[in-house]
Every structure is written in C-alpha cells, then in structure tokens.
Amino acid sequence: MCHIVESAINAGTKTINIPHTVDYTISPNEYSNIINNLINKVSNIDKAIV
C-alpha cells in the first residue's frame, strides 16, 4: 500500500483517502495502525492530505 500511495502522490494526487468498512473487518486500532504506517513509511506523504 505504501508504494501505491507514494506513486499516487508522485503522479500529483493531493488527497489520500483510506476508507474503512465501518469497523466490520478492522478495529479502530488496526485502522490507526494503517494510517500511522503510511505516515511513517511514505517518503512524500507531506505533499498530500491523508
């Protein structure tokens, strides 16, 4: 997912939307971990709104 997000930002995307499924498949903690992982591993994340 990090590579895809980084590529999207490089292509000009300004907003990254990571939807959840109203806690049906992942818990709020797991969702938070996904977002934190993106923030920590995507080198150009500062160029977009997550």
Stockholm file with secondary structure:
# STOCKHOLM 1.0

chainA/1-50         MCHIVESAINAGTKTINIPHTVDYTISPNEYSNIINNLINKVSNIDKAIV
#=GR chainA/1-50 SS CHHHHHHHHHTTCCBCCCCCCTTSSSCHHHHHHHHHHHHHHCTTGGGSBC
#=GC SS_cons        CHHHHHHHHHTTCCBCCCCCCTTSSSCHHHHHHHHHHHHHHCTTGGGSBC
//
